Amino acid sequence: IGLLTSSKQHTSSQTPWLLAIPLLICGSIFTYGHLCFDGHYLQAHNAWRKKNWTQLIDQANFALQCGPFNHRILLLQGLAHQQRGDHQKAVQAYKQAQNYHPNDGHAALGSAYAALGNTNRAVDHYRRESLLYPNQATAALDLANALLKSGNAPEAITYYHKATVISPTLFSAWL
């Protein structure tokens, strides 16, 4: 930085190096945080593949201690909580993920609310998912199922039809 100034006079050739030291320290700390997160994120993915929900929760917690570098770790953590039957913790994890990425995880959040028996909130999140992904048959099907459960059969039929148009082989939409 010192060498790039417009001034032709430099009091010391060490000035640029002294300015670079804090930058190198900050960069090293930031890089270490990313590497720490990535290692635990990889372990969380491995636990997800093996359906080891306890290990997934542990690895997600370790990753988040390194920093929230990717919101998907929170989605994985929410899934693990949901698979273990702790739907309230799943809701918390999914909501925290949406603090970082508001348009991701609505189907998961809808599923957690449905498991808690909060059909209205489930419908709201399934509706958002369907609006974000209008050509995704599972989004239409999830919304249709939640609408039917909430007692709104006419609108549910509309979304069942939409799901079958998008994906004629999605047999659960035909039932």
CORZIKA-V812716 format. One record per residue. RES is the residue in three letters. PHI is phi in whole degrees, 0 to 359 (NA if undefined). PSI is psi in whole degrees, -180 to 180 (999 if undefined). NEAR is the number of other ideal C-beta (glycine too) atoms within 10 Angstrom. Layout:
BEGIN
RES:PHI:PSI:NEAR
RES:PHI:PSI:NEAR
END
This chain:
BEGIN
ILE:NA:-42:9
GLY:295:-35:16
LEU:289:-22:8
LEU:270:-2:6
THR:291:160:11
SER:282:-16:4
SER:289:138:7
LYS:274:-15:5
GLN:263:132:5
HIS:233:126:12
THR:287:-30:8
SER:207:143:9
SER:282:-8:9
GLN:274:-12:10
THR:303:-47:14
PRO:299:-37:14
TRP:291:-35:11
LEU:292:-33:10
LEU:286:-27:11
ALA:282:-24:13
ILE:300:-51:9
PRO:299:-36:9
LEU:296:-43:10
LEU:295:-40:10
ILE:295:-47:10
CYS:297:-42:10
GLY:297:-39:11
SER:294:-42:10
ILE:297:-45:9
PHE:296:-42:12
THR:295:-41:10
TYR:299:-42:11
GLY:300:-43:14
HIS:296:-44:14
LEU:295:-40:10
CYS:299:-49:16
PHE:300:-49:20
ASP:299:-38:14
GLY:297:-46:14
HIS:288:-33:19
TYR:297:-42:22
LEU:297:-43:12
GLN:296:-36:17
ALA:295:-41:25
HIS:297:-42:15
ASN:298:-41:13
ALA:295:-37:20
TRP:297:-45:18
ARG:298:-35:9
LYS:273:-3:10
LYS:58:37:10
ASN:264:87:15
TRP:292:-34:20
THR:294:-46:11
GLN:296:-38:16
LEU:299:-45:26
ILE:298:-43:23
ASP:298:-48:17
GLN:294:-36:25
ALA:296:-43:27
ASN:298:-43:13
PHE:297:-43:17
ALA:299:-43:25
LEU:292:-24:18
GLN:292:-27:12
CYS:281:-23:18
GLY:139:152:12
PRO:274:70:15
PHE:279:-15:17
ASN:208:123:17
HIS:295:-19:16
ARG:294:-22:17
ILE:296:-33:26
LEU:288:-35:25
LEU:294:-41:22
LEU:296:-42:23
GLN:298:-43:27
GLY:298:-42:28
LEU:300:-44:22
ALA:297:-43:26
HIS:298:-41:23
GLN:295:-42:21
GLN:295:-27:15
ARG:272:0:14
GLY:89:5:10
ASP:263:78:18
HIS:291:-29:19
GLN:293:-42:12
LYS:293:-33:17
ALA:297:-45:26
VAL:302:-44:22
GLN:299:-44:16
ALA:294:-44:28
TYR:296:-40:27
LYS:295:-40:14
GLN:296:-39:17
ALA:298:-38:24
GLN:288:-17:19
ASN:296:-31:10
TYR:268:-32:15
HIS:216:89:13
PRO:298:-19:11
ASN:259:14:11
ASP:238:141:18
GLY:92:13:27
HIS:292:-37:23
ALA:295:-42:22
ALA:296:-43:21
LEU:294:-39:26
GLY:299:-41:28
SER:295:-41:24
ALA:293:-42:28
TYR:295:-39:23
ALA:298:-41:21
ALA:295:-30:16
LEU:279:-7:14
GLY:86:10:10
ASN:266:79:16
THR:296:-38:18
ASN:297:-44:9
ARG:291:-36:17
ALA:299:-46:26
VAL:300:-44:23
ASP:303:-47:16
HIS:286:-36:25
TYR:295:-35:27
ARG:295:-43:19
ARG:298:-43:19
GLU:299:-42:25
SER:294:-36:23
LEU:290:-37:12
LEU:288:-33:13
TYR:232:72:15
PRO:294:-18:11
ASN:254:20:10
GLN:255:117:16
ALA:296:-38:19
THR:293:-31:17
ALA:295:-43:25
ALA:294:-39:27
LEU:293:-44:22
ASP:301:-43:25
LEU:295:-42:28
ALA:299:-44:26
ASN:298:-42:21
ALA:292:-39:25
LEU:296:-41:23
LEU:297:-43:16
LYS:295:-31:14
SER:279:-6:15
GLY:97:7:8
ASN:260:71:16
ALA:297:-42:12
PRO:301:-45:7
GLU:289:-34:15
ALA:300:-43:19
ILE:299:-39:13
THR:302:-45:15
TYR:283:-30:24
TYR:298:-44:23
HIS:298:-45:13
LYS:300:-42:20
ALA:297:-39:25
THR:287:-29:18
VAL:289:-43:12
ILE:293:-44:17
SER:222:91:16
PRO:300:-19:11
THR:267:5:8
LEU:278:86:15
PHE:296:-29:9
SER:293:-20:12
ALA:283:-21:22
TRP:276:-17:10
LEU:284:999:5
END
